[in-house]
Amino acid sequence: MRDNSFSLRLVIFAYFLVPFFPHFPHAIAATGLAGRGHGGTVPVSDGPTVRKEERWPLESSEFGEVSGIKISDGEKGCYHLHFITMDANSLFLPVHLYSQMVFYVNSGSGTLNWVNVEEDDDKLRTVKLQKGDIYRLSPQTVFYLQNDIHYQDPQKLEIYAIYSASDNQLQNGQFAKAYASVQDLLLGFDDKVLESSLSVPEEVIEELREGKQSLIVQGQPETNRSMWEFGSRAIRAFIGTKNDGLFEVENDKKAYNILKADHDVENRYGWSTTVTRKQLDVLKDTDFGVVMVNLTKGVMMGPHWNPNGDEVAVVLHGEGMITVVCPTIEKQTVYKNKKFRVAEGDVFVVPRYHPMAQISFNNGSFVFIVFTITSKKNHPQYVAGKSSILRKLGKKVLTKSFNVRNTTIDQLLSAQREYGIYECTSCAEEEEAGREREGGGGGGWRHDEKEREGEVARREEEEMQRRQREAEEAAGRGRVAEGEGGSYGHGIE
């Protein structure tokens, strides 16, 4: 009877890899994250940004590299991202994935191959990748990547991947890795167990154990398919299955290319595109969505917030200013508003419910991709525009809320344009200058002790001034009732 347990499947997969190694001499001794570089556990950044130069090196070889970050969500968790760069004609060796993984192809082209060990068909699936593609892999997947050959114009395959925030083990740092190499898992067994399980001589096991080097090696694509086919036949013979589909290549899957998709918001100032489970079926049972934003020079993505989840963004091109308003003040910890500059390769996170605005500088465009963390369809709430939350509240309520004249609110609402992307010349420059005047705005989401004391004092002063204004207005209304003054006319009629 066929055993579908993960252990047997892993040994089977490894058995298939044994004849594969001689054609990839650099891969013989490769292990999961044992390449040159820091490796180990990626430290958690307090956020809200991680600079490109602050990425933690995990793998490095002459054929490519892998780096990672963990960035705080401003509360109790963090998000885990990897940046994979592969030279032309290179191979990212098979790994076993612990978490769901959503990724964006930032440059180059290649092939993704995977087997889901939890599924019954045991097919080797493959999908072609190119710049702009988005795809997702589920947990318990064994996958590998291959960069295409570009004889005339060699290109690097560059992938930005985020791992599921719904997996508390990953988010809270209990797991040091998002995946482990198949070789690491296999070679954890004793030699006798491996010799018996794989039906290979002792010399083969010794060769597999020799040395440690990178997860990314030189590849030989012409040999690749024939070796997969040989491995498939060997596995069928090994376990005695009649299932001719075991590791049969299935290539009917397609990635979703966000660069070729229709734009949700578009005008002369830029555009944005959203990808959800509706556009990409492999996202249907995940907590992820993807948004790409392209702003031209001196432009702003209008103030808005995500009511359903956090947003984790990677800057793809240019520079910009991000402004985030913290709406929550806890008794024990005072959170602070943030203004920060980001550049190509930087990562930034905006927590759920936090109003934000992204602004490009006058000297260049600003492009970034956002991984939205939500199990629901994302409906950003815009402060400005014809569909803004202000219009939904109504003029009379706003007049009372802001304590201003009716004519002021009339002027505010009548000036509202379509929501989304607006011209904002020199806004980024002014935001950066304001940040410097206020003391930089660096660090994480929480104030340190000195900042906390100053922030508490400032808010107490604001509260005293607010109460004083209310007392004066109440006295003024009393005089009006006695016929001694005019009316502001801002009550709800």
C-alpha positions, 0 to 999 in steps of 0.5 A, spaced: 500 500 500 502 506 498 504 511 504 503 518 503 506 521 509 511 526 508 517 523 511 516 517 505 515 523 500 521 527 502 526 520 502 522 519 495 524 526 492 531 525 495 532 519 491 530 522 485 535 528 486 541 523 487 542 522 479 541 529 478 547 531 482 552 529 478 550 533 472 550 539 477 557 538 480 556 545 484 550 542 488 553 536 490 554 539 497 549 544 497 545 545 504 539 550 505 542 556 508 549 554 509 552 559 504 557 565 505 554 571 509 551 572 516 546 566 515 542 564 521 536 568 524 534 574 521 533 580 526 527 584 527 527 591 525 523 596 529 520 599 523 517 602 519 522 602 514 528 597 512 533 600 508 536 596 502 543 596 505 540 593 511 538 587 508 541 581 512 545 576 508 543 569 508 546 566 501 552 568 497 555 565 491 558 567 485 552 565 482 547 569 486 545 571 493 539 571 498 538 576 503 532 577 508 529 582 513 524 582 518 520 588 520 515 590 525 508 591 524 508 596 530 504 591 534 506 584 536 508 581 530 513 582 524 513 580 517 518 576 513 521 577 506 526 574 502 530 577 496 533 572 491 538 574 486 540 569 481 545 570 475 543 567 468 544 560 467 543 559 475 539 554 479 536 555 486 536 548 489 530 545 492 527 547 498 521 545 503 517 551 504 514 552 511 509 557 510 505 560 504 509 564 500 507 570 495 512 573 490 514 578 485 519 578 479 522 584 479 527 583 473 529 577 468 525 571 467 526 564 469 522 557 471 519 555 477 518 548 479 514 545 485 511 539 488 506 539 493 507 533 498 500 534 501 497 533 494 495 526 491 497 527 484 505 528 485 506 532 479 512 536 478 508 543 476 512 548 472 510 555 471 514 560 466 516 567 470 518 574 467 518 581 470 512 583 473 509 576 474 506 575 481 505 568 484 504 564 490 506 557 493 502 554 499 506 550 505 508 543 504 511 545 497 518 543 495 520 548 489 526 550 485 528 556 481 532 556 474 534 562 471 533 562 463 539 563 459 540 569 455 546 569 451 546 575 447 543 579 454 544 576 460 539 578 465 539 577 473 532 573 475 530 578 481 524 575 486 521 579 492 518 574 496 513 575 503 511 569 507 505 569 511 503 573 516 497 568 518 503 563 521 504 565 528 510 561 528 514 565 522 511 572 524 513 572 531 520 569 530 519 562 533 522 559 526 528 562 524 527 560 516 521 560 511 524 554 508 529 548 509 533 545 503 531 538 501 539 536 502 539 539 509 532 535 511 535 528 508 542 528 510 539 529 518 538 521 517 544 516 519 548 513 513 545 506 514 538 509 514 540 513 507 543 507 504 537 503 506 532 508 504 535 510 497 538 503 495 545 507 494 552 505 496 556 508 502 560 512 497 554 516 494 552 518 501 559 520 503 559 524 497 553 528 499 556 529 505 562 532 503 563 540 504 557 545 504 556 551 499 551 555 497 543 554 495 544 557 488 549 554 483 551 553 476 545 550 472 545 546 466 538 547 463 539 542 457 540 536 462 535 538 467 528 536 463 532 529 462 534 528 469 527 530 472 524 524 467 530 519 469 528 521 476 521 520 475 522 513 472 527 511 478 522 513 483 516 509 480 521 503 480 523 504 487 516 504 490 513 500 485 507 505 484 503 504 477 501 511 478 505 514 471 503 521 473 508 521 479 513 527 478 510 528 471 511 535 468 505 539 468 506 546 465 499 549 465 499 554 470 500 561 469 503 567 473 499 574 473 503 579 470 501 586 474 505 590 469 500 588 463 494 588 467 488 594 467 489 600 472 484 601 477 486 608 478 489 612 472 490 619 470 496 623 468 499 623 474 500 616 475 496 609 476 495 603 481 493 596 480 490 591 484 491 584 484 486 579 488 484 572 488 479 574 483 485 576 478 489 570 480 486 564 483 492 561 487 491 567 492 484 565 493 485 561 500 491 566 502 491 572 506 495 576 501 493 581 495 498 585 491 498 593 489 502 596 484 503 604 484 506 608 479 507 616 481 510 621 476 514 627 478 511 631 484 505 627 485 501 624 491 497 618 492 492 621 496 491 620 504 487 613 505 488 607 510 487 600 509 481 598 514 482 590 513 490 589 514 497 591 514 501 593 508 508 591 506 511 595 501 518 595 497 520 600 493 521 598 485 524 605 483 525 612 485 524 615 491 519 618 495 516 621 502 511 617 506 507 620 511 503 615 516 498 618 522 498 614 528 490 614 530 491 610 537 494 611 543 495 606 549 495 607 556 502 604 557 505 606 550 505 612 546 505 611 538 507 617 534 506 619 527 511 618 522 514 621 516 520 618 512 524 618 506 524 611 502 529 609 496 529 603 491 530 597 494 527 599 501 521 596 505 516 600 509 510 597 513 504 601 514 499 598 520 492 597 519 487 603 520 493 608 519 492 613 515 498 614 510 500 618 503 505 617 499 509 622 495 514 623 489 519 628 489 519 633 483 526 630 480 523 623 479 517 618 479 516 613 484 514 606 484 512 601 489 509 594 490 505 593 496 503 586 499 496 587 503 495 583 509 488 581 509 483 575 508 478 580 505 477 584 499 481 590 500 477 597 500 482 603 501 478 609 505 480 615 502 480 622 506 479 626 499 475 625 493 468 624 491 468 618 494 471 620 501 469 618 508 468 626 509 463 626 504 459 620 507 459 623 513 455 629 511 456 637 511 453 638 518 456 633 522 463 635 519 461 642 521 460 640 528 466 635 528 471 640 526 468 646 530 468 651 524 463 655 520 458 651 515 461 655 509 468 652 511 466 645 510 462 647 504 469 650 501 472 643 503 467 639 500 466 643 493 473 642 492 474 635 492 476 631 486 476 624 484 480 620 489 486 617 488 492 620 485 493 628 485 499 633 483 503 635 489 509 639 486 514 640 492 510 636 497 515 631 498 520 636 499 516 640 504 515 634 508 522 632 508 524 639 511 518 639 516 521 632 518 528 635 519 525 641 523 521 636 528 527 632 529 528 627 523 522 622 525 527 616 525 526 610 529 521 605 530 513 606 531 514 607 539 517 613 542 523 612 547 522 614 554 524 622 553 520 622 547 514 619 550 514 624 556 515 630 551 509 627 547 505 626 553 506 633 555 504 636 548 498 632 548 496 634 555 497 641 553 493 640 547 487 637 551 487 643 556 487 648 550 481 644 547 477 645 553 479 652 554 476 653 547 470 649 549 469 653 555 469 660 551 465 658 546 460 655 551 460 662 554 459 665 547 453 661 546 450 664 552 451 671 550 448 670 543 442 667 547 442 674 551 442 677 544 449 680 545 453 676 539 452 673 532 452 666 530 457 661 528 451 657 525 455 650 526 450 646 530 446 640 527 439 643 524 
